[in-house]
Amino acid sequence: FFVGYPFLLLLLGRLFPRPARKGPLTAPVSVIIPVRNGERFIEAKLRSIFALRYPPALLQVIVIGDGCTDRTLELAGTVPGVEIIELPPGGKCKALNRGIDAATGEILFFTDVRQELDPDCLANLVENFADPEIGVASGELVLLSGDRHEHQRLGLYTRYEEWLRKQISKVSSVAGATGAVYTMRRSLAVELPEDILLDDVYQPLGAYFQGYRVILDGSAVAYDIPVRLDAEFRRKVRTLAGLYQICYHYPQLFDPRRDIWLHFLSHKFSRLLLPHAFLCCAATSFWIPEPWRTSLLAGQAAFYGAALMDPLFPEWFPVKKVSSLCRTLVTMLAASFMAVRILFVPARSLWKDRA
């Protein structure tokens, strides 16, 4: 997964490229913003939407309040041209379904309240729909500077993820979108089950299984605030738990006749297997003959020991870069292991862990 699959993607990109055929295009767009208690973000978010280099007459902006108890909807209501939908607490998917029902645009633009948008973001996304094969076009999140050290630790992981998705997008369809910044054809939208944790995977896959591609466009940018590793852990538990739901709702992903099959297994499903693979590696190392047994066990002890000791190392310590990378990987492995609880608890209970 970490070595072989990325090299395979590079090879496929050279031999069988499928670039999106972008072209000049403007179409009516419905901007859908589900929010619960986003008072400190909503004004900046709406400013960034109305600052988009896109014809204002073609924009419908819908803010759906999911049980807001702060001033989010009050502040949004002071902005001309914003449609407000107020709902009792029901979850993000219920809010999204309501927003889709109210949408009149040919293109749906899903975005979250926290991330501000680059002025050319929407125009770049919409141009992808000049290609009749494209059903969903997703943008890219760029992390703003926050805690420098936390940013560095998560930044490498985030860059690797984005690079993988871009390479997949060049040859096939990505299994999901960037939830904070993606567009899709209104005609392809499906109703979201209310307990789905990964709406930004379920909805794009609905378009894929209707015969359309799902791509990532790196020229469409939204800006996000870096989170700390502990918050990323909670988010990862939720998203990896959501993968179990996706496997249940879309068993066709395991059909090798689908071009998305290899990419889903390698990029998504393998994450659910990784912690078990690491445990098997540790257990079976005891039965490997010498001198390999000692070397393997020592290497694993060093890896887990570096992850465990990382919080105690000062930032100037020479091994800090290596130990922090080990800690990040172990954190993601633990999140994948914890995600199994989706099989035993209600899905909505995992939203209590939102960062």
Contacts in CASP RR format, 6 or more apart in sequence:
PFRMAT RR
TARGET T0000
AUTHOR 0000-0000-0000
METHOD contacts of the structure
MODEL  1
FFVGYPFLLLLLGRLFPRPARKGPLTAPVSVIIPVRNGERFIEAKLRSIF
ALRYPPALLQVIVIGDGCTDRTLELAGTVPGVEIIELPPGGKCKALNRGI
DAATGEILFFTDVRQELDPDCLANLVENFADPEIGVASGELVLLSGDRHE
HQRLGLYTRYEEWLRKQISKVSSVAGATGAVYTMRRSLAVELPEDILLDD
VYQPLGAYFQGYRVILDGSAVAYDIPVRLDAEFRRKVRTLAGLYQICYHY
PQLFDPRRDIWLHFLSHKFSRLLLPHAFLCCAATSFWIPEPWRTSLLAGQ
AAFYGAALMDPLFPEWFPVKKVSSLCRTLVTMLAASFMAVRILFVPARSL
WKDRA
1 266 0 8 1.000
1 270 0 8 1.000
1 274 0 8 1.000
5 266 0 8 1.000
5 267 0 8 1.000
6 163 0 8 1.000
6 164 0 8 1.000
6 167 0 8 1.000
9 164 0 8 1.000
9 167 0 8 1.000
9 168 0 8 1.000
9 170 0 8 1.000
9 171 0 8 1.000
10 167 0 8 1.000
12 170 0 8 1.000
12 171 0 8 1.000
13 167 0 8 1.000
13 170 0 8 1.000
13 171 0 8 1.000
16 171 0 8 1.000
17 170 0 8 1.000
17 171 0 8 1.000
18 170 0 8 1.000
18 171 0 8 1.000
18 172 0 8 1.000
18 213 0 8 1.000
19 170 0 8 1.000
20 128 0 8 1.000
20 131 0 8 1.000
20 133 0 8 1.000
20 134 0 8 1.000
20 137 0 8 1.000
20 169 0 8 1.000
20 213 0 8 1.000
20 215 0 8 1.000
20 217 0 8 1.000
21 130 0 8 1.000
21 131 0 8 1.000
21 133 0 8 1.000
22 127 0 8 1.000
22 128 0 8 1.000
22 130 0 8 1.000
22 131 0 8 1.000
23 127 0 8 1.000
23 130 0 8 1.000
23 131 0 8 1.000
24 127 0 8 1.000
24 130 0 8 1.000
25 126 0 8 1.000
25 127 0 8 1.000
25 129 0 8 1.000
25 130 0 8 1.000
26 54 0 8 1.000
26 55 0 8 1.000
26 58 0 8 1.000
26 123 0 8 1.000
26 126 0 8 1.000
27 58 0 8 1.000
27 105 0 8 1.000
27 106 0 8 1.000
27 107 0 8 1.000
27 126 0 8 1.000
27 129 0 8 1.000
28 58 0 8 1.000
28 60 0 8 1.000
28 104 0 8 1.000
28 105 0 8 1.000
28 106 0 8 1.000
28 107 0 8 1.000
29 54 0 8 1.000
29 58 0 8 1.000
29 59 0 8 1.000
29 60 0 8 1.000
29 105 0 8 1.000
29 106 0 8 1.000
29 107 0 8 1.000
29 108 0 8 1.000
29 109 0 8 1.000
29 122 0 8 1.000
29 126 0 8 1.000
29 183 0 8 1.000
30 60 0 8 1.000
30 62 0 8 1.000
30 99 0 8 1.000
30 102 0 8 1.000
30 103 0 8 1.000
30 104 0 8 1.000
30 105 0 8 1.000
30 107 0 8 1.000
30 108 0 8 1.000
30 109 0 8 1.000
30 186 0 8 1.000
31 49 0 8 1.000
31 59 0 8 1.000
31 60 0 8 1.000
31 61 0 8 1.000
31 62 0 8 1.000
31 109 0 8 1.000
31 111 0 8 1.000
32 62 0 8 1.000
32 64 0 8 1.000
32 96 0 8 1.000
32 99 0 8 1.000
32 100 0 8 1.000
32 103 0 8 1.000
32 108 0 8 1.000
32 109 0 8 1.000
32 110 0 8 1.000
32 111 0 8 1.000
33 45 0 8 1.000
33 61 0 8 1.000
33 62 0 8 1.000
33 63 0 8 1.000
33 64 0 8 1.000
33 111 0 8 1.000
33 112 0 8 1.000
33 113 0 8 1.000
34 64 0 8 1.000
34 65 0 8 1.000
34 66 0 8 1.000
34 92 0 8 1.000
34 95 0 8 1.000
34 96 0 8 1.000
34 99 0 8 1.000
34 112 0 8 1.000
35 42 0 8 1.000
35 63 0 8 1.000
35 64 0 8 1.000
35 65 0 8 1.000
35 66 0 8 1.000
35 68 0 8 1.000
35 72 0 8 1.000
35 95 0 8 1.000
35 112 0 8 1.000
35 113 0 8 1.000
36 65 0 8 1.000
36 66 0 8 1.000
36 67 0 8 1.000
36 68 0 8 1.000
36 72 0 8 1.000
36 89 0 8 1.000
36 91 0 8 1.000
36 92 0 8 1.000
37 68 0 8 1.000
37 69 0 8 1.000
37 70 0 8 1.000
37 72 0 8 1.000
38 68 0 8 1.000
38 70 0 8 1.000
38 72 0 8 1.000
38 113 0 8 1.000
38 114 0 8 1.000
39 70 0 8 1.000
39 71 0 8 1.000
39 72 0 8 1.000
39 75 0 8 1.000
41 113 0 8 1.000
41 114 0 8 1.000
42 63 0 8 1.000
42 72 0 8 1.000
42 75 0 8 1.000
42 76 0 8 1.000
42 113 0 8 1.000
43 75 0 8 1.000
43 79 0 8 1.000
44 116 0 8 1.000
45 111 0 8 1.000
45 113 0 8 1.000
45 114 0 8 1.000
45 115 0 8 1.000
45 116 0 8 1.000
46 61 0 8 1.000
46 63 0 8 1.000
46 76 0 8 1.000
46 79 0 8 1.000
46 82 0 8 1.000
48 116 0 8 1.000
48 117 0 8 1.000
49 59 0 8 1.000
49 61 0 8 1.000
49 111 0 8 1.000
49 117 0 8 1.000
50 56 0 8 1.000
50 61 0 8 1.000
50 79 0 8 1.000
51 117 0 8 1.000
51 119 0 8 1.000
52 59 0 8 1.000
52 117 0 8 1.000
52 119 0 8 1.000
52 120 0 8 1.000
52 121 0 8 1.000
52 122 0 8 1.000
52 123 0 8 1.000
53 119 0 8 1.000
53 120 0 8 1.000
53 122 0 8 1.000
53 123 0 8 1.000
54 122 0 8 1.000
54 123 0 8 1.000
54 126 0 8 1.000
60 83 0 8 1.000
60 103 0 8 1.000
60 104 0 8 1.000
60 105 0 8 1.000
61 81 0 8 1.000
61 82 0 8 1.000
61 83 0 8 1.000
62 82 0 8 1.000
62 83 0 8 1.000
62 85 0 8 1.000
62 99 0 8 1.000
62 102 0 8 1.000
62 103 0 8 1.000
63 72 0 8 1.000
63 73 0 8 1.000
63 76 0 8 1.000
63 77 0 8 1.000
63 82 0 8 1.000
63 83 0 8 1.000
63 84 0 8 1.000
63 85 0 8 1.000
64 85 0 8 1.000
64 87 0 8 1.000
64 95 0 8 1.000
64 96 0 8 1.000
64 98 0 8 1.000
64 99 0 8 1.000
65 72 0 8 1.000
65 73 0 8 1.000
65 84 0 8 1.000
65 85 0 8 1.000
65 86 0 8 1.000
65 87 0 8 1.000
65 95 0 8 1.000
66 87 0 8 1.000
66 89 0 8 1.000
66 90 0 8 1.000
66 91 0 8 1.000
66 92 0 8 1.000
66 94 0 8 1.000
66 95 0 8 1.000
67 86 0 8 1.000
67 87 0 8 1.000
67 88 0 8 1.000
67 89 0 8 1.000
67 90 0 8 1.000
68 86 0 8 1.000
72 113 0 8 1.000
73 84 0 8 1.000
73 86 0 8 1.000
76 82 0 8 1.000
76 84 0 8 1.000
77 84 0 8 1.000
83 102 0 8 1.000
85 95 0 8 1.000
85 98 0 8 1.000
85 99 0 8 1.000
85 102 0 8 1.000
87 94 0 8 1.000
87 95 0 8 1.000
87 98 0 8 1.000
90 194 0 8 1.000
91 194 0 8 1.000
91 348 0 8 1.000
91 351 0 8 1.000
92 199 0 8 1.000
92 351 0 8 1.000
93 192 0 8 1.000
93 193 0 8 1.000
93 194 0 8 1.000
93 195 0 8 1.000
93 196 0 8 1.000
93 199 0 8 1.000
94 194 0 8 1.000
96 110 0 8 1.000
96 192 0 8 1.000
96 199 0 8 1.000
96 203 0 8 1.000
97 191 0 8 1.000
97 192 0 8 1.000
97 194 0 8 1.000
100 108 0 8 1.000
100 186 0 8 1.000
100 189 0 8 1.000
100 191 0 8 1.000
103 186 0 8 1.000
105 186 0 8 1.000
106 185 0 8 1.000
106 186 0 8 1.000
107 126 0 8 1.000
107 129 0 8 1.000
107 183 0 8 1.000
107 184 0 8 1.000
107 185 0 8 1.000
107 186 0 8 1.000
108 183 0 8 1.000
108 184 0 8 1.000
108 185 0 8 1.000
108 186 0 8 1.000
108 189 0 8 1.000
109 122 0 8 1.000
109 125 0 8 1.000
109 182 0 8 1.000
109 183 0 8 1.000
110 177 0 8 1.000
110 179 0 8 1.000
110 181 0 8 1.000
110 182 0 8 1.000
110 183 0 8 1.000
110 184 0 8 1.000
110 200 0 8 1.000
110 203 0 8 1.000
111 117 0 8 1.000
111 179 0 8 1.000
111 180 0 8 1.000
111 181 0 8 1.000
111 222 0 8 1.000
112 179 0 8 1.000
112 180 0 8 1.000
114 180 0 8 1.000
114 224 0 8 1.000
114 225 0 8 1.000
115 141 0 8 1.000
115 180 0 8 1.000
115 181 0 8 1.000
115 222 0 8 1.000
115 223 0 8 1.000
115 224 0 8 1.000
116 222 0 8 1.000
116 223 0 8 1.000
117 181 0 8 1.000
117 221 0 8 1.000
117 222 0 8 1.000
117 223 0 8 1.000
118 220 0 8 1.000
118 221 0 8 1.000
118 222 0 8 1.000
118 223 0 8 1.000
120 219 0 8 1.000
120 220 0 8 1.000
121 139 0 8 1.000
121 181 0 8 1.000
121 220 0 8 1.000
121 221 0 8 1.000
121 222 0 8 1.000
122 183 0 8 1.000
122 220 0 8 1.000
124 217 0 8 1.000
124 219 0 8 1.000
124 220 0 8 1.000
125 137 0 8 1.000
125 138 0 8 1.000
125 139 0 8 1.000
125 181 0 8 1.000
125 182 0 8 1.000
125 183 0 8 1.000
125 217 0 8 1.000
125 220 0 8 1.000
126 137 0 8 1.000
126 183 0 8 1.000
128 134 0 8 1.000
128 137 0 8 1.000
128 183 0 8 1.000
128 215 0 8 1.000
128 217 0 8 1.000
129 135 0 8 1.000
129 137 0 8 1.000
129 183 0 8 1.000
129 185 0 8 1.000
133 212 0 8 1.000
133 213 0 8 1.000
134 212 0 8 1.000
134 213 0 8 1.000
134 215 0 8 1.000
135 184 0 8 1.000
135 185 0 8 1.000
135 188 0 8 1.000
135 207 0 8 1.000
135 212 0 8 1.000
135 213 0 8 1.000
135 214 0 8 1.000
136 176 0 8 1.000
136 177 0 8 1.000
136 182 0 8 1.000
136 183 0 8 1.000
136 184 0 8 1.000
136 185 0 8 1.000
136 188 0 8 1.000
136 203 0 8 1.000
136 204 0 8 1.000
136 207 0 8 1.000
136 208 0 8 1.000
136 212 0 8 1.000
136 213 0 8 1.000
136 214 0 8 1.000
136 215 0 8 1.000
137 182 0 8 1.000
137 183 0 8 1.000
137 184 0 8 1.000
137 215 0 8 1.000
137 216 0 8 1.000
137 217 0 8 1.000
137 220 0 8 1.000
138 174 0 8 1.000
138 176 0 8 1.000
138 177 0 8 1.000
138 178 0 8 1.000
138 179 0 8 1.000
138 181 0 8 1.000
138 182 0 8 1.000
138 183 0 8 1.000
138 204 0 8 1.000
138 214 0 8 1.000
138 215 0 8 1.000
138 216 0 8 1.000
138 217 0 8 1.000
138 220 0 8 1.000
139 177 0 8 1.000
139 178 0 8 1.000
139 181 0 8 1.000
139 182 0 8 1.000
139 216 0 8 1.000
139 217 0 8 1.000
139 218 0 8 1.000
139 220 0 8 1.000
139 221 0 8 1.000
139 222 0 8 1.000
140 162 0 8 1.000
140 178 0 8 1.000
140 181 0 8 1.000
140 216 0 8 1.000
140 217 0 8 1.000
140 218 0 8 1.000
140 220 0 8 1.000
140 221 0 8 1.000
140 222 0 8 1.000
141 158 0 8 1.000
141 162 0 8 1.000
141 178 0 8 1.000
141 180 0 8 1.000
141 181 0 8 1.000
141 221 0 8 1.000
141 222 0 8 1.000
141 223 0 8 1.000
141 224 0 8 1.000
142 221 0 8 1.000
142 222 0 8 1.000
142 223 0 8 1.000
142 224 0 8 1.000
143 151 0 8 1.000
143 154 0 8 1.000
143 155 0 8 1.000
143 158 0 8 1.000
143 223 0 8 1.000
143 224 0 8 1.000
143 225 0 8 1.000
143 226 0 8 1.000
144 223 0 8 1.000
144 224 0 8 1.000
144 225 0 8 1.000
144 226 0 8 1.000
145 151 0 8 1.000
145 226 0 8 1.000
146 225 0 8 1.000
146 226 0 8 1.000
147 226 0 8 1.000
147 228 0 8 1.000
149 315 0 8 1.000
149 324 0 8 1.000
150 226 0 8 1.000
150 227 0 8 1.000
150 228 0 8 1.000
150 229 0 8 1.000
151 226 0 8 1.000
152 324 0 8 1.000
153 229 0 8 1.000
153 324 0 8 1.000
153 325 0 8 1.000
153 327 0 8 1.000
153 328 0 8 1.000
154 226 0 8 1.000
154 227 0 8 1.000
154 229 0 8 1.000
154 232 0 8 1.000
154 328 0 8 1.000
155 226 0 8 1.000
156 325 0 8 1.000
156 328 0 8 1.000
157 328 0 8 1.000
157 332 0 8 1.000
162 216 0 8 1.000
164 267 0 8 1.000
165 174 0 8 1.000
165 216 0 8 1.000
165 267 0 8 1.000
166 216 0 8 1.000
166 218 0 8 1.000
168 174 0 8 1.000
168 216 0 8 1.000
168 263 0 8 1.000
168 267 0 8 1.000
169 215 0 8 1.000
169 216 0 8 1.000
169 217 0 8 1.000
172 213 0 8 1.000
172 259 0 8 1.000
172 260 0 8 1.000
172 263 0 8 1.000
173 208 0 8 1.000
173 213 0 8 1.000
173 214 0 8 1.000
173 215 0 8 1.000
173 259 0 8 1.000
173 260 0 8 1.000
173 263 0 8 1.000
174 204 0 8 1.000
174 214 0 8 1.000
174 215 0 8 1.000
174 216 0 8 1.000
174 263 0 8 1.000
175 201 0 8 1.000
175 204 0 8 1.000
175 205 0 8 1.000
175 214 0 8 1.000
175 246 0 8 1.000
175 253 0 8 1.000
175 260 0 8 1.000
175 263 0 8 1.000
175 264 0 8 1.000
175 267 0 8 1.000
175 268 0 8 1.000
176 198 0 8 1.000
176 200 0 8 1.000
176 201 0 8 1.000
176 204 0 8 1.000
176 205 0 8 1.000
176 214 0 8 1.000
177 184 0 8 1.000
177 200 0 8 1.000
177 201 0 8 1.000
177 203 0 8 1.000
177 204 0 8 1.000
177 214 0 8 1.000
177 216 0 8 1.000
178 200 0 8 1.000
178 216 0 8 1.000
178 222 0 8 1.000
179 199 0 8 1.000
179 200 0 8 1.000
180 222 0 8 1.000
180 224 0 8 1.000
181 220 0 8 1.000
181 221 0 8 1.000
181 222 0 8 1.000
182 200 0 8 1.000
182 204 0 8 1.000
184 203 0 8 1.000
184 204 0 8 1.000
184 207 0 8 1.000
185 207 0 8 1.000
185 212 0 8 1.000
188 206 0 8 1.000
188 207 0 8 1.000
188 210 0 8 1.000
188 212 0 8 1.000
189 203 0 8 1.000
190 202 0 8 1.000
190 203 0 8 1.000
190 206 0 8 1.000
190 207 0 8 1.000
192 199 0 8 1.000
192 202 0 8 1.000
192 203 0 8 1.000
193 202 0 8 1.000
193 249 0 8 1.000
195 245 0 8 1.000
195 346 0 8 1.000
195 347 0 8 1.000
195 348 0 8 1.000
196 202 0 8 1.000
196 242 0 8 1.000
196 245 0 8 1.000
196 249 0 8 1.000
196 347 0 8 1.000
197 238 0 8 1.000
197 239 0 8 1.000
197 241 0 8 1.000
197 242 0 8 1.000
197 245 0 8 1.000
197 342 0 8 1.000
197 347 0 8 1.000
197 350 0 8 1.000
197 351 0 8 1.000
198 239 0 8 1.000
198 242 0 8 1.000
198 243 0 8 1.000
198 245 0 8 1.000
198 246 0 8 1.000
201 242 0 8 1.000
201 243 0 8 1.000
201 246 0 8 1.000
202 245 0 8 1.000
202 246 0 8 1.000
202 249 0 8 1.000
202 250 0 8 1.000
204 214 0 8 1.000
205 214 0 8 1.000
205 246 0 8 1.000
205 250 0 8 1.000
205 253 0 8 1.000
206 250 0 8 1.000
207 214 0 8 1.000
208 214 0 8 1.000
208 260 0 8 1.000
209 250 0 8 1.000
209 252 0 8 1.000
227 235 0 8 1.000
227 355 0 8 1.000
229 327 0 8 1.000
229 328 0 8 1.000
229 331 0 8 1.000
231 355 0 8 1.000
232 331 0 8 1.000
232 355 0 8 1.000
233 331 0 8 1.000
233 332 0 8 1.000
233 334 0 8 1.000
233 335 0 8 1.000
234 353 0 8 1.000
234 354 0 8 1.000
234 355 0 8 1.000
235 353 0 8 1.000
235 354 0 8 1.000
235 355 0 8 1.000
236 331 0 8 1.000
236 332 0 8 1.000
236 335 0 8 1.000
236 336 0 8 1.000
236 339 0 8 1.000
237 335 0 8 1.000
237 338 0 8 1.000
237 339 0 8 1.000
237 350 0 8 1.000
237 353 0 8 1.000
238 339 0 8 1.000
238 350 0 8 1.000
238 351 0 8 1.000
238 353 0 8 1.000
238 354 0 8 1.000
240 271 0 8 1.000
240 272 0 8 1.000
240 335 0 8 1.000
240 336 0 8 1.000
240 339 0 8 1.000
241 339 0 8 1.000
241 340 0 8 1.000
241 341 0 8 1.000
241 342 0 8 1.000
241 347 0 8 1.000
241 350 0 8 1.000
242 339 0 8 1.000
242 342 0 8 1.000
242 347 0 8 1.000
243 268 0 8 1.000
243 269 0 8 1.000
243 271 0 8 1.000
243 272 0 8 1.000
243 339 0 8 1.000
244 272 0 8 1.000
244 339 0 8 1.000
244 340 0 8 1.000
244 342 0 8 1.000
244 343 0 8 1.000
245 342 0 8 1.000
245 347 0 8 1.000
246 253 0 8 1.000
246 268 0 8 1.000
247 253 0 8 1.000
247 254 0 8 1.000
247 269 0 8 1.000
252 258 0 8 1.000
253 260 0 8 1.000
253 261 0 8 1.000
253 264 0 8 1.000
253 269 0 8 1.000
254 261 0 8 1.000
254 264 0 8 1.000
254 265 0 8 1.000
255 261 0 8 1.000
256 262 0 8 1.000
271 332 0 8 1.000
271 336 0 8 1.000
272 336 0 8 1.000
272 339 0 8 1.000
274 333 0 8 1.000
274 336 0 8 1.000
275 333 0 8 1.000
275 334 0 8 1.000
275 336 0 8 1.000
275 337 0 8 1.000
276 337 0 8 1.000
278 333 0 8 1.000
281 296 0 8 1.000
281 300 0 8 1.000
282 300 0 8 1.000
285 293 0 8 1.000
285 296 0 8 1.000
285 297 0 8 1.000
285 300 0 8 1.000
286 293 0 8 1.000
286 297 0 8 1.000
287 293 0 8 1.000
288 296 0 8 1.000
303 326 0 8 1.000
303 330 0 8 1.000
304 326 0 8 1.000
304 330 0 8 1.000
305 326 0 8 1.000
306 319 0 8 1.000
306 322 0 8 1.000
306 323 0 8 1.000
306 326 0 8 1.000
306 327 0 8 1.000
307 323 0 8 1.000
307 326 0 8 1.000
307 327 0 8 1.000
307 329 0 8 1.000
307 330 0 8 1.000
307 331 0 8 1.000
309 323 0 8 1.000
310 320 0 8 1.000
310 323 0 8 1.000
310 324 0 8 1.000
310 326 0 8 1.000
310 327 0 8 1.000
311 327 0 8 1.000
313 319 0 8 1.000
313 320 0 8 1.000
313 323 0 8 1.000
314 320 0 8 1.000
317 323 0 8 1.000
341 350 0 8 1.000
342 350 0 8 1.000
END
